[in-house]
């Protein structure tokens, strides 16, 4: 996971279950708060291409509930290309981001990433 998110820290909950055809399915759950959570969120957003960021801005209402944003990352693309891309459908990595700010403020940050005007 370090390759995708950088050093994460925190505790990792690993769970293995059997799929429909008996194949093993392994899930990992990581919960972060404060600065580590902000850093991982920033890394994820910064690795999205411009088209995905613009798509995220335009679909954020359907990907959010309250102060949470639900992202789905293409797992196969990540494994084969080492890159992050949004994907709706199956075989994804699910990420939930809980915001301290409003969705509108987060959209503004996304727009800054899309325009290349990010100041950290």
Secondary structure, DSSP 8 states (H G I E B T S, - for coil): -HHHH----S-EEEEEEE-TTS-EEEEEEE---HHHHHHHHHHHHHHS-HHHHHHHHHHGGGGEETTEEEEEEEHHHHHHHS---B--SSSEEEEEEE-SS-HHHHHHHHHHHHHT----
